[in-house]
Amino acid sequence: MNARIEKYLKAYNLVQLAGWLLAIISLPINFLFAFYTICIVQLLSVLEIYNAHKKWNNSSPFFCFIQIAARLFVLFFCFILLFVSIFRKIPFLYEDIYIMLTAWCIAEIIRYAYYVTQLFKQEIKLITWLRYSAFIICYPVGLLSEFFVLYTVFKYNDVLLIKILMVVVALIYVFMFPKLYLHLFKQRKQKL
C-alpha cells in the first residue's frame, strides 16, 4: 500500500472513530446532536464501499454495501417519516431508537478502534477480541431495533407504497441477516 493511501486510511478511520465516540458520549446528553453526528459519520461510511472495492481493507464490497445501505435507509428514509409524521405519537419509539443508536455506536467504536490499531501496527488483544466478539450481541440488538423502526413506519403510515417498501426491506433483512451474521462468525473463527 502506498503512503498516500495509508495516510488517507488512517485519517478516515480516526475521523470515524472520533465521530462515533462523540455520538455515544453525546447520546444521553443531547439526542439530536448525537443523531446528526451519526448521520454524518454514516454518510461518510459510503467511502468504505470504495475502500473495499479497491482492496484497501479486508472487507467485502458486497457486505459493506448491504450494511451501509440498510443503515442509511433507516436513518434517512424511515426516520424522516417517523420524525415528520409519527414520532410524537409513539412514546416508546424513542427508547428503541436510543437502543439501536447505542448498539451501532458500540459496534463502530470497536471496529474503528481495531482498524486504527492495525493501521498504526499496534496489536491490542482486547480490541481484537472485542472486534470479533461484540457483534454477537450488537448485531442482533441493532437488527431487532431496525426491524422495530420498519414495523413502526409500516404500522403508522397510510401510504400503500411505503407499506410495500417496508415489507420488501424487511424481507431483504430476513434473507441477508443469516448471511451477514455467519460471515462475521467465519471472520471470528479466522481471527481468534
HELIX and SHEET records of a PDB file:
HELIX    1   1 ALA A    3  SER A   26  1                                  24    
HELIX    2   2 PHE A   31  LEU A   44  1                                  14    
HELIX    3   3 VAL A   46  HIS A   53  1                                   8    
HELIX    4   4 PRO A   61  LEU A   72  1                                  12    
HELIX    5   5 PHE A   73  CYS A   78  3                                   6    
HELIX    6   6 PHE A   79  LEU A   81  1                                   3    
HELIX    7   7 LEU A   82  ILE A   86  3                                   5    
HELIX    8   8 PHE A   87  LYS A   89  5                                   3    
HELIX    9   9 LEU A   93  LEU A  119  1                                  27    
HELIX   10  10 LYS A  125  ARG A  131  1                                   7    
HELIX   11  11 PHE A  135  TYR A  156  1                                  22    
HELIX   12  12 LEU A  160  LYS A  191  1                                  32    
END                                                                             
